[in-house]
Amino acid sequence: MQWALSDNLPSSGIREILNLALQKPGTIRLETGEPDFPPPPHILEAYVEASRSGKNRYTATEGIPALRQALSHKLQAVNRIKRAPEEILVTPGGIPGLFLAFMGTAGMGTEILVPDPGWPDYLGGMVSLGIAPVPYPLAAPDYLPNLDTLTRLLTPRTRALVLNSPGNPTGRIVPEPLVRRLCEWADEHDLWIISDEVYDQMVFAGTPTSPARFRPDRTLSAYSFSKTYAMTGWRLGYLAGPPGAIASLTRVAMGAWSSVSEPLQYAGLAALEGPQDVVDRMRLAYLRRRNLSMHILSNLGVATSNPDGAFYLLADVRSAHASSREFALNLLQEDGVAVAPGSAFGQEAEGWVRISLASSDVNLTEGLTRLGQRVKGAVRR
Ligand SMILES: Cc1ncc(COP(=O)(O)O)c(C=O)c1O
């Protein structure tokens, strides 16, 4: 019997390091993008309380009304976009929302422009849908999209542009005037914008601008509770878009996951309605670690990115004269430090490695010192 899915779905270069790190106890883990904080206690309590009080049933596929209403307020207050509750679909995390966005905007045999360097998990979803991801470069040191380059990459099959701001792994926030120009450009070329805003509240400098502000009718924006409230394993996110698109994708969600866990949706409501200083405390911890990490690496002569948000730092290891994958494998095997190779994020980040700031100050200090010494040692040899 034939299996319908391609055997060639992309695998993740971050996973390779992660799997090896798991086999090596004592490894300093700087490779994964997962908050090292627990979910705030009042959110946990809300989950337990909802479940205890009998909220353990299927809900409407689009989400419970109170949560969609609260999300509509959040989008207005934080992201400065107007989305009515009917324009929001609650999803089991950010990635399922993105998967639906790919499915709704592009079909088999079409193309979507994706950032390079960019988050590799976009690719598996697209390829499984028969969509070809077409990388567009975000070149150091700015890591910003360039309109001429994007135009050169267009073909009659291009359907959508993925923007990710603040970006993983670059940490870059696309400035508002450029977001506006990208929206005009997408209009000219009849493209959807799929805006990945899962790091919208992990910001160190500047303010992210949602393209839906300028182009609500042709933008789908994906959000998540994973990073903002340290709820990665709980799987809660939401997709906002024009009402027709959300209604259509709700029908897909009905046949894919039916509805998101009911107590979890109440926990999400508590997250939105409860104190927001929990978000700020985590954000400030990442900011402090960003500054600490940049300081350590700069003292060791290693150039880095200068992220505006998210919780990653790119370090330039080109002078180690190895591919980023070889460098990451050697750093893991010989120095006991796990980082993600730049090649996992596309061609543009080859020669760089990504460091996750979602780790303790102690781990960052020790891990980055070993990384810097490996780069310096290679230069001396
Ligand atoms: C850029 C980006 N988008 C989306 C996600 C998806 O997050 P989740 O599915 O946990 O909401 C991640 C997670 O690492 C990410 O880095």
The ligand as an ORCA input file, in Angstrom:
! r2SCAN-3c Opt
* xyz 0 1
  C       9.041     31.697     15.377
  C       8.146     30.727     16.064
  N       6.886     30.616     15.642
  C       6.028     29.769     16.212
  C       6.412     28.962     17.265
  C       5.373     28.041     17.804
  O       5.148     28.080     19.119
  P       3.941     27.289     19.797
  O       3.407     26.299     18.810
  O       4.512     26.646     21.013
  O       2.947     28.317     20.125
  C       7.741     29.027     17.730
  C       8.212     28.147     18.813
  O       9.375     28.009     19.078
  C       8.631     29.945     17.112
  O       9.893     30.078     17.511
*
